[in-house]
Amino acid sequence: MSRLAVRLAGLELRNPLLSASGTFGHGLEMQHIVPSSAVGGLVSKTVTRKPRPGNPLPRIKETEAGFLNSIGLENRGVDAYVRDVLPAMHGADTIVVTNLGGEKVEDFVELARRLDGQAAIDAFEVNLSCPNVQEGKLPFATDPSMAARVIREVRAATTKPIFAKLSPNVSRIADLAIAVESAGADGITAVNTVLGMQVDWRTRRPGLFTNQGGYSGTAIKPIALRCAWECARSVKIPVIGCGGVMCAEDALEFLVVGCRAVQVGTASFGDPGLLGRMAQEMDALLDQAGVASVTELVGTLRPWDPPPPRAERSATASTSTSTSTCSASVHPAARGAQP
């Protein structure tokens, strides 16, 4: 399906669909359900310098329109990643992006240096924005100067493309986007999960041990779209949209607001095979709309014309509406981007 091919920071993707970090293992664990050849790229679960046990239970809680998580970047550390995961990733028939996590600038730099020579890795996604570490108070998630420092030092440690993953839990995400672009980022992932909370009034207990956590799923799509749009209109580097993508229609919306690619996260929990079907569904939608190539949609959002004079409004008012045609039978857990 060459009409779906996209170019992302010098990388050639067969389609604009990637897994979101923390929702698809490191990628090949799902090979029996979603062949790697069906997606544009696989984004690993976050890798840290040392093993992390993650946060105490309970750390996942389903909600009305998505779910909350407070996994806390549980992983076995970079040594285990290099020893046990990367050898298999050489056989991945797609782009491999390794998500890097840390609590200090030095953590990110050391990871980039350690993994720079790994041929199985095509790019790094620098996780500046995890809300489940230090109660979401990591300075480089909210401070443009600190975010820029991380990217600048990671840029000096690797020749691979760098995607900066930003948080929606800020007042002006465009400031962060501009800062990481100026520091050398090759792309931006917008966005990570939204801070949220759930409470059982009968027991008076929060749904998560950490009280608050990252909220993901279909309910955050309007927030994620707005953040992705703000980033795309503020920088020249490509933006990867992420947040609330449940079907091909949703993915195409992110392209229209200016994204070059899209990550699918929480939806994979309720429908693990979804990511493997979405490219065909996207191709069919392009056929129906008479669009020759998916790249023709990127950044084509059309603002409304100014309203006519008041006397003419009643005669020209439109009552048309547009809603997503995602299946209404989505599994509840899928209505919940990433632990």
VEXLUMLUM-154855 format. One record per atom (N, C-alpha, C): x, z, y negated. Coordinates in steps of 0.02 Angstrom, whole numbers, padded with zeros to 5 digits, always signed. Each point is the difference from the previous one (the first is absolute). Layout:
BEGIN
XZY ...
//
This chain:
BEGIN
+00042+00000+00060 -00042+00000-00060 +00044+00000-00062 +00029-00056-00016 +00047-00003-00057 -00035+00014-00066 -00066-00010-00003 -00036+00013-00062 +00001+00074-00018 +00017+00043+00048 +00002+00072-00012 +00070+00025-00016 +00050-00043+00005 +00069+00022-00010 +00011+00021-00073 +00039+00053-00008 +00017+00025-00066 +00075+00016-00002 +00027+00000-00060 +00069+00018-00011 +00001+00066-00038 +00039+00048+00026 +00001+00067-00028 +00071+00023-00008 +00025+00002-00061 +00068+00023-00014 +00051-00036+00043 -00007-00065+00006 +00047-00040+00039 -00015-00002+00074 -00050+00036+00023 -00019+00001+00070 -00059-00047+00011 +00002-00036+00056 -00055-00045+00018 -00046+00034+00049 -00062+00011-00020 -00050+00032+00043 -00050-00053+00023 -00019+00002+00064 -00048-00050+00025 -00069+00012-00028 -00016+00060-00021 -00062+00015-00034 +00011+00062-00043 -00046+00014-00047 +00012+00054-00048 -00020+00069+00026 -00009+00008+00065 -00025+00063+00028 +00056+00041+00032 +00006+00063-00021 +00049+00045+00029 -00035+00065+00021 +00029+00035+00047 -00024+00067+00016 +00023+00047-00055 -00037+00054-00010 +00019+00050-00049 +00037+00057+00034 +00049+00027-00033 +00042+00052+00028 -00042+00059+00024 +00016+00023+00060 -00032+00060+00027 -00065-00013+00037 -00021-00063+00004 -00065-00015+00032 +00007-00045+00061 +00061-00021+00016 +00010-00049+00053 +00063+00015+00040 +00020+00064+00002 +00063+00018+00031 +00057-00032-00037 +00051-00020+00036 +00054-00039-00030 -00012-00074+00008 -00056-00018+00033 -00020-00070+00004 -00011-00026+00070 +00051+00005+00043 -00007-00030+00067 -00038+00044+00048 -00015+00063-00019 -00043+00040+00043 -00069-00031+00008 -00020-00042-00047 -00065-00032+00001 +00002-00071+00027 +00057-00021+00027 +00010-00069+00022 -00051-00022+00052 -00023+00047+00042 -00049-00017+00052 -00069-00013-00029 -00011+00020-00063 -00064-00011-00033 +00006-00053-00054 +00052+00005-00040 +00012-00047-00055 +00070-00029+00008 +00007-00062+00024 +00066-00031+00005 +00033-00003-00068 +00064+00012-00003 +00035-00002-00064 -00005-00068-00033 -00009-00052+00040 -00006-00068-00027 -00065-00011-00038 -00047+00048+00004 -00064-00007-00034 +00001+00025-00071 +00054+00035-00019 +00002+00030-00066 +00060-00025-00041 -00005+00008-00065 +00055-00020-00043 +00059+00047+00002 -00014+00064+00014 +00054+00049+00003 -00023+00066+00027 +00048+00038+00026 -00013+00068+00026 +00039+00049-00043 -00036+00050-00026 +00032+00052-00040 +00004+00063+00042 +00059+00028+00006 +00010+00058+00044 -00032+00062-00028 -00010+00049+00044 -00015+00067-00022 +00060+00024-00040 -00011+00046-00047 +00055+00023-00042 +00057+00030+00042 +00061-00020-00017 +00061+00026+00032 +00036+00045-00051 +00020+00059+00021 +00038+00045-00042 +00069+00013+00029 +00044+00031-00039 +00068+00012+00024 +00000+00044+00062 -00037+00055-00003 -00002+00048+00055 -00070+00002+00030 -00006+00022+00062 -00067+00006+00030 -00044+00046-00041 -00064-00016-00003 -00049+00041-00036 -00058+00016+00047 -00019+00064+00007 -00056+00017+00043 -00068-00015-00032 +00000-00012-00065 -00063-00013-00034 -00034+00065-00019 -00060-00006-00028 -00037+00059-00022 -00040+00032+00057 -00018+00064-00006 -00040+00033+00052 -00069-00030+00006 -00031+00010+00059 -00069-00021+00011 -00047+00049-00035 -00061-00024-00019 -00025-00069+00004 +00030-00044-00055 +00015-00063+00018 +00031-00044-00049 -00033-00069-00002 -00056-00010+00034 -00041-00059-00008 -00073+00023-00002 -00038-00025-00047 -00070+00019-00006 -00042-00060-00021 -00047-00019+00043 -00044-00056-00017 -00049+00022-00054 -00016-00047-00045 -00047+00014-00054 -00055-00052+00001 -00042+00001-00051 -00058-00045-00001 +00020-00073-00002 +00054-00017-00033 +00018-00070-00009 +00075-00011+00007 +00028+00032+00050 +00072-00006+00010 +00027+00062+00034 +00063+00014-00010 +00025+00064+00022 +00059+00025-00040 +00009+00066+00006 +00056+00033-00033 +00055+00012+00051 +00062-00005-00023 +00054+00017+00045 +00053+00039-00038 +00034+00042+00038 +00056+00038-00027 +00053+00004+00055 +00019-00058+00026 +00049-00002+00055 +00067+00027-00022 +00021-00014-00061 +00063+00026-00025 +00061-00037+00024 -00006-00065+00011 +00056-00043+00021 +00033+00023+00064 -00040+00021+00048 +00029+00018+00066 +00036-00061+00030 +00062+00009+00019 +00038-00053+00035 +00063+00031+00030 +00033-00038+00042 +00058+00026+00036 +00067-00011-00035 -00003-00026-00061 +00061-00009-00038 +00034-00067+00011 +00047-00016-00043 +00031-00066+00000 +00042-00012+00063 +00031+00051+00027 +00041-00010+00060 -00043-00026+00057 -00057+00032+00010 -00045-00021+00054 -00029-00069-00015 -00012-00015-00063 -00027-00065-00019 +00050-00055+00018 +00063+00011-00016 +00051-00050+00016 +00010-00006+00075 -00001+00055+00035 +00014+00000+00071 -00058-00026+00042 -00061+00021-00017 -00057-00012+00044 -00049-00054-00023 -00003-00013-00065 -00050-00046-00026 +00029-00069-00017 +00054+00000-00038 +00025-00064-00024 +00022-00049+00054 +00028+00022+00056 +00017-00050+00052 -00060-00042+00021 -00059+00031+00005 -00060-00037+00019 -00024-00044-00057 +00011+00021-00062 -00025-00039-00057 +00036-00066-00009 +00058-00008+00033 +00033-00066-00002 -00045-00054+00029 -00045+00020+00045 -00044-00049+00031 -00065-00011-00036 -00009+00031-00058 -00062-00008-00037 -00003-00070-00031 -00054-00036+00015 -00008-00068-00026 -00035+00003-00068 +00029+00038-00046 -00028+00007-00067 +00051+00037-00043 -00016+00008-00063 +00042+00036-00047 -00005+00075+00014 +00056+00035-00001 +00002+00072+00012 +00021+00036-00064 -00043+00045-00024 +00014+00039-00060 +00005+00074+00020 +00055+00032-00017 +00009+00071+00016 -00016+00042-00061 -00046+00047+00010 -00021+00044-00054 +00047+00061-00003 +00030+00011-00058 +00048+00054-00009 -00032+00058-00039 +00010+00061+00026 -00028+00058-00034 +00053+00053-00013 -00010+00039-00052 +00047+00054-00016 -00027+00046-00052 +00033+00057-00008 -00018+00048-00051 +00050+00001-00058 +00056-00033+00010 +00052-00004-00052 +00023-00073-00005 +00028-00017-00057 +00025-00068-00009 +00052-00016+00054 +00042+00049+00015 +00053-00010+00049 -00026-00017+00069 -00060+00024+00016 -00030-00015+00065 -00013-00075+00006 -00029-00029-00050 -00015-00072+00001 +00064-00042+00002 +00049+00021-00039 +00063-00038-00002 +00035+00001+00067 +00003+00059+00032 +00033+00005+00065 -00035-00042+00052 -00067+00000-00001 -00038-00041+00048 +00014-00074-00010 +00001-00022-00063 +00013-00071-00015 +00070-00020+00024 +00049+00043-00012 +00068-00015+00023 +00004-00003+00076 -00033+00048+00032 +00002+00004+00073 -00033-00061+00033 -00053-00024-00030 -00039-00053+00031 +00014-00070-00027 +00041-00005-00050 +00013-00065-00032 +00026-00052+00048 +00041+00021+00047 +00030-00047+00046 -00042-00016+00061 -00059+00028+00005 -00043-00011+00058 -00036-00068-00006 +00018-00046+00044 -00028-00068-00004 -00075-00003+00014 -00026+00050+00036 -00071-00001+00017 -00044+00013-00061 +00029+00028-00052 -00038+00018-00060 +00006-00056-00052 -00057-00023-00025 +00000-00053-00050 -00006+00027-00071 -00030+00059-00009 -00009+00028-00066 -00014+00074+00005 +00006+00035-00056 -00016+00071-00004 -00060+00011-00046 -00043+00046+00021 -00053+00024-00044 +00018+00072-00018 +00013+00012-00064 +00022+00066-00022 -00061+00041-00019 -00012+00052+00040 -00061+00040-00007 +00009+00051-00056 -00015-00020-00061 +00007+00044-00058 -00060+00046-00008 -00050-00006+00043 -00067+00023-00018 -00037+00041+00051 +00033+00028+00050 -00038+00037+00051 -00032+00062-00030 -00066+00008+00006 -00033+00059-00029 +00004+00062+00044 +00030-00007+00060 -00001+00055+00048 +00067+00036+00008 +00045-00012-00047 +00065+00034-00001 +00005+00036-00066 +00018+00063+00002 +00004+00042-00060 -00064-00003-00040 -00057+00000+00035 -00067-00001-00031 -00009-00058-00048 +00033-00056+00015 -00008-00059-00042 +00034+00005-00066 +00048+00046-00007 +00033+00012-00065 +00070-00030-00004 +00017-00044+00046 +00065-00032-00004 +00006-00037-00067 +00052+00012-00039 +00004-00028-00068 +00001-00075-00003 +00030-00033+00051 +00004-00073-00004 -00065-00034+00016 -00053+00038+00018 -00066-00029+00010 -00037-00008-00066 +00020+00040-00050 -00037+00002-00063 +00042-00013-00062 +00065+00005+00006 +00045-00006-00057 +00036-00068+00003 -00015-00045-00046 +00030-00067+00002 +00077+00002+00000 +00030+00045-00036 +00073+00003-00002 +00029+00021+00067 -00033+00047+00034 +00024+00021+00065 -00012-00054+00053 -00057-00034-00004 -00014-00055+00046 +00052-00055-00009 +00017-00014-00062 +00051-00051-00014 +00068+00021+00027 +00016+00064-00004 +00064+00024+00025 +00005-00010+00076 -00054+00016+00035 +00000-00010+00073 +00013-00074+00016 -00038-00044-00031 +00006-00071+00015 +00069-00026-00020 +00024+00021-00057 +00066-00023-00023 +00055+00018+00050 -00003+00061+00026 +00053+00023+00046 -00009-00030+00070 -00063-00010+00020 -00011-00035+00064 +00022-00073-00005 -00013-00030-00058 +00021-00070-00011 +00076-00007+00007 +00037+00050-00021 +00072-00003+00004 +00025+00011+00072 -00045+00027+00042 +00021+00017+00069 -00019-00053+00051 -00039-00051-00020 -00022-00050+00049 -00008-00068-00032 +00007-00051+00042 -00012-00069-00023 -00069-00024+00022 -00036+00041+00038 -00066-00020+00024 -00052+00006-00056 -00055-00038+00004 -00054+00008-00049 -00028+00071+00001 -00019+00024-00058 -00028+00067-00009 -00070-00004-00029 -00048+00031+00033 -00068+00006-00026 -00012+00074-00018 -00018+00013-00061 -00014+00068-00023 -00073+00016+00011 -00014+00052+00040 -00070+00018+00013 -00022+00053-00049 -00051-00017-00040 -00021+00042-00056 -00062+00041+00016 -00008+00053-00039 -00057+00046+00008 -00056-00019-00048 -00064+00007+00023 -00055-00010-00046 -00015+00062-00041 +00034+00056+00017 -00015+00065-00031 +00039+00009-00065 -00004-00050-00043 +00034+00001-00064 -00047-00027-00053 +00017+00013-00063 -00045-00023-00054 +00014-00073-00018 +00064-00022+00006 +00017-00069-00018 +00047-00029+00052 -00028-00031+00051 +00041-00026+00054 +00043-00059-00024 -00022-00034-00053 +00040-00056-00026 +00068+00023-00024 +00004+00061-00027 +00065+00026-00023 +00049+00007+00058 -00025+00023+00057 +00041+00006+00059 +00021-00068+00027 -00047-00047-00001 +00015-00068+00024 +00055-00032-00042 -00005+00006-00065 +00050-00028-00045 +00068+00033+00012 -00001+00067+00010 +00062+00037+00009 +00036-00022+00064 -00036-00007+00055 +00034-00018+00063 +00022-00073-00001 -00038-00043-00035 +00022-00069-00006 +00066-00004-00038 +00004+00037-00055 +00061-00002-00040 +00060+00030+00037 -00014+00044+00049 +00053+00032+00038 +00024-00042+00059 -00034-00057+00014 +00023-00044+00053 -00045-00008+00060 -00061+00027-00003 -00046-00010+00056 -00018-00074+00006 -00008-00023+00061 -00018-00070+00013 -00075-00009+00008 -00036+00055+00005 -00072-00002+00007 -00029+00070-00005 -00066+00003-00004 -00035+00064-00007 -00056+00003+00051 -00008+00057+00033 -00058+00012+00042 -00047+00046-00038 -00061-00023-00011 -00049+00038-00039 -00066+00003+00039 -00016+00058+00029 +00027+00066-00015 -00001+00043+00063 +00027+00060-00007 -00005+00051+00052 -00068+00033-00004 -00010+00054+00037 -00065+00033+00002 -00016+00038-00064 -00064+00014-00010 -00025+00036-00058 -00008+00074+00019 +00022+00045-00043 -00008+00071+00015 -00073+00018+00006 -00016+00037+00053 -00069+00021+00012 -00004+00065+00038 -00061+00023+00010 -00011+00065+00032 -00067+00001+00034 -00006+00039+00054 -00063+00009+00035 -00008+00074+00015 -00061+00025-00005 -00013+00071+00010 -00062+00009+00043 +00002+00048+00046 -00059+00021+00039 -00028+00063-00034 -00057-00007-00032 -00026+00057-00039 -00021+00058+00044 -00016-00014+00065 -00020+00054+00044 +00058+00045+00019 +00056-00031+00018 +00059+00039+00018 +00044+00017-00060 -00014-00033-00056 +00039+00008-00062 +00072-00023+00009 +00011-00045+00047 +00069-00024+00012 +00006-00074-00020 +00060-00018-00024 +00013-00071-00014 +00008-00039+00065 -00010-00064-00003 +00007-00041+00060 +00072-00007+00023 +00047+00008-00046 +00071-00007+00015 +00036+00067-00011 +00051+00012+00040 +00040+00060-00007 +00031+00004-00069 +00019-00058-00027 +00033-00003-00066 -00050-00002-00058 -00063+00010+00014 -00054-00002-00050 -00015-00071-00023 +00048-00034-00028 -00010-00068-00023 +00042-00048+00042 -00019-00063-00002 +00037-00050+00038 -00012-00069-00027 +00023-00050+00036 -00007-00069-00022 -00065-00029+00026 -00042-00024-00045 -00065-00029+00018 +00008-00075+00006 -00025-00029+00054 +00007-00072+00012 -00065-00027+00029 -00005-00066+00003 -00058-00032+00029 -00039-00041-00052 -00057-00023+00022 -00039-00048-00040 -00017+00026-00070 -00009+00066-00007 -00021+00028-00065 +00053-00008-00054 +00063-00008+00019 +00052-00003-00052 +00015-00072-00022 -00034-00049+00030 +00017-00070-00018 -00007-00014-00075 -00052+00022-00034 -00004-00014-00072 +00059+00029-00039 +00023+00059+00021 +00058+00030-00033 +00063-00041+00014 +00009-00018+00063 +00059-00039+00020 +00001-00068-00034 -00058-00033-00004 -00004-00065-00033 +00021+00006-00074 -00026+00052-00032 +00017+00009-00071 +00075+00012-00009 +00029+00041+00044 +00071+00014-00004 +00041-00063+00013 -00018-00038+00051 +00036-00061+00016 -00005-00050-00057 -00058-00006-00030 -00010-00045-00056 +00043+00021-00059 +00003+00065-00015 +00041+00023-00056 +00074-00014+00013 +00022+00009+00062 +00070-00014+00016 +00014-00075-00007 -00043-00041+00030 +00012-00072+00001 +00002-00030-00070 -00039+00026-00047 -00001-00027-00067 +00056+00028-00044 +00037+00049+00028 +00053+00033-00039 +00070-00021+00019 +00008-00029+00060 +00067-00017+00025 +00002-00072+00026 +00060-00025+00009 +00009-00067+00027 +00013+00001+00075 +00023+00056+00027 +00014+00004+00072 -00066+00003+00038 -00001-00020+00064 -00062-00002+00038 -00028+00070+00014 -00066+00003+00005 -00035+00062+00015 -00034-00007+00068 +00006+00051+00041 -00034+00004+00065 -00057+00049-00008 -00062-00023+00008 -00057+00044-00007 -00012+00043+00061 -00023+00061-00010 -00013+00045+00056 -00051+00052-00022 -00051+00010+00043 -00050+00051-00014 -00071-00024+00012 -00030+00023+00054 -00070-00015+00013 -00014-00070+00026 +00050-00034+00025 -00011-00068+00027 -00031+00006+00070 -00061-00026+00007 -00036+00006+00063 -00013-00067+00034 +00011-00056-00036 -00014-00066+00028 +00036-00052-00042 -00005-00063+00021 +00033-00055-00035 -00026-00008-00071 -00064+00012-00011 -00028-00005-00067 +00036+00049-00047 +00011+00061+00023 +00034+00049-00042 +00071-00024-00017 +00035-00026+00051 +00068-00023-00011 +00002-00055-00053 -00047-00046+00002 -00002-00055-00049 -00013+00026-00070 -00037+00055-00006 -00012+00030-00066 +00066+00022-00031 +00044+00030+00041 +00064+00023-00026 +00043-00059-00023 -00005-00056+00035 +00037-00059-00021 -00025-00025-00067 -00065+00000-00009 -00028-00025-00063 +00023+00042-00060 +00008+00066+00009 +00023+00041-00056 +00075-00005-00012 +00035-00038+00043 +00070-00013-00014 +00050+00018+00054 -00024+00028+00057 +00046+00019+00054 +00023-00062+00038 +00060+00003+00027 +00027-00053+00042 -00012+00013+00074 -00010+00063+00017 -00012+00020+00070 -00042+00063-00001 -00024+00019+00060 -00046+00056+00006 +00016+00040+00062 -00002+00066-00005 +00010+00043+00058 -00067+00027+00024 -00007+00005+00066 -00059+00027+00032 +00019+00067+00033 -00034+00053-00018 +00019+00066+00024 -00053+00035+00041 -00039+00042-00033 -00047+00043+00035 -00049-00037+00044 -00019-00060-00018 -00048-00039+00040 +00025-00009+00071 +00065+00000+00011 +00027-00011+00067 -00014+00059+00047 -00014+00059-00027 -00015+00056+00043 -00067-00009+00035 -00050-00026-00036 -00065-00011+00030 -00005-00065+00038 +00041-00049-00019 +00000-00066+00033 +00072-00024+00007 +00036+00022+00051 +00071-00016+00007 +00015-00075+00002 -00049-00041+00020 +00012-00071+00004 -00015-00038-00063 -00024+00035-00052 -00021-00033-00062 +00056-00042-00030 +00059+00028-00005 +00055-00036-00033 +00017-00065+00036 -00012-00002+00065 +00015-00060+00038 -00051-00055-00010 -00059+00017-00024 -00053-00050-00011 -00005-00024-00072 +00028+00038-00045 -00013-00013-00071 +00026-00066-00025 +00056-00024+00027 +00027-00063-00024 -00048-00057+00016 -00029-00001+00060 -00048-00052+00017 -00062+00006-00043 -00022+00061-00013 -00059+00009-00043 +00015-00024-00071 +00060+00014-00024 +00020-00022-00067 +00002-00076-00003 +00027-00032+00052 +00003-00072+00002 -00070-00030-00003 -00047+00029+00037 -00068-00025+00000 -00033+00007-00069 +00014+00056-00034 -00028+00010-00067 +00027-00050-00050 +00065-00016+00007 +00028-00051-00045 -00032-00068+00012 -00013-00015+00064 -00035-00063+00016 -00068-00002-00034 -00038+00054+00006 -00067+00003-00029 +00002-00008-00076 +00052+00026-00031 +00004-00003-00073 +00036-00062-00025 +00025-00042+00046 +00036-00060-00021 +00067+00014-00032 +00032+00053+00022 +00066+00019-00028 +00054-00025+00048 +00046-00040-00025 +00050-00031+00044 +00054+00048+00022 +00019+00048-00041 +00054+00046+00016 -00015+00069-00029 +00018+00050+00037 -00014+00068-00022 +00035+00016-00066 +00057-00033-00013 +00036+00013-00062 -00038-00024-00062 -00049-00045+00011 -00040-00024-00056 -00043+00056-00030 -00012+00053+00039 -00043+00054-00023 +00038+00052-00041 +00065+00003+00008 +00039+00055-00029 -00005-00001-00077 -00023+00057-00026 -00004+00008-00073 -00051-00043-00034 -00055-00016+00034 -00050-00045-00030 -00062+00037-00026 +00006+00064-00011 -00057+00038-00026 -00023-00030-00066 -00065-00012-00006 -00029-00032-00059 -00039+00052-00041 +00024+00017-00059 -00037+00049-00041 -00066-00030-00023 -00048+00043-00013 -00064-00023-00025 +00007-00027-00071 -00039-00052-00016 -00002-00025-00068 -00033+00052-00045 +00016-00001-00065 -00033+00046-00046 -00075-00009+00004 -00038+00054-00007 -00073-00006+00004 -00027-00042-00058 -00055-00036+00011 -00031-00039-00054 -00031+00046-00052 -00020-00029-00058 -00035+00041-00050 -00060+00034+00031 -00019+00058-00028 -00053+00042+00029 -00063-00039+00013 -00020-00045-00044 -00063-00037+00008 +00000-00044+00061 +00059-00020+00024 +00003-00046+00057 +00010+00036+00067 +00013+00065-00003 +00020+00035+00061 -00054+00001+00053 -00062+00012-00020 -00054+00006+00049 -00010-00066+00038 +00013-00056-00033 -00011-00065+00032 +00057-00019+00046 +00059+00028-00013 +00058-00022+00039 +00026+00054+00047 -00032+00058+00001 +00024+00056+00041 +00002-00020+00073 +00053+00017+00034 +00007-00015+00071 -00016+00061+00042 -00033-00011+00055 -00016+00056+00045 +00039-00006+00065 +00048-00048+00002 +00038-00009+00062 +00048+00058+00011 +00009+00017+00063 +00047+00052+00019 +00043-00025+00057 +00057+00031+00009 +00045-00020+00054 +00023+00062+00037 -00008+00000+00065 +00021+00057+00041 +00040-00025+00059 +00042+00043+00026 +00039-00018+00058 -00045-00013+00060 +00019-00047+00042 -00039-00015+00060 +00033+00029+00062 +00040+00053-00009 +00029+00034+00058 -00057+00023+00045 +00013-00001+00066 -00051+00021+00048 -00024+00070-00015 -00066+00010+00004 -00028+00066-00012 +00009+00046+00060 +00025-00027+00055 +00006+00040+00061 +00070+00028+00009 +00038+00006-00055 +00068+00026+00005 -00002+00071+00026 +00045+00017+00046 +00004+00067+00027 +00009+00050-00057 -00034+00058+00002 +00005+00049-00055 +00071+00018-00018 +00044+00007+00049 +00069+00020-00015 +00036-00054-00039 -00022-00063+00009 +00033-00055-00036 -00021-00002-00072 -00057+00033-00016 -00022+00000-00070 +00045+00045-00042 +00044+00031+00032 +00048+00037-00036 +00050-00048-00032 +00302-00011-00111 +00035-00044+00039 +00043+00043+00027 +00006+00061+00022 +00048+00005+00052 +00028+00070+00005 +00000+00025+00061 +00026+00068+00007 +00073+00003-00017 
//
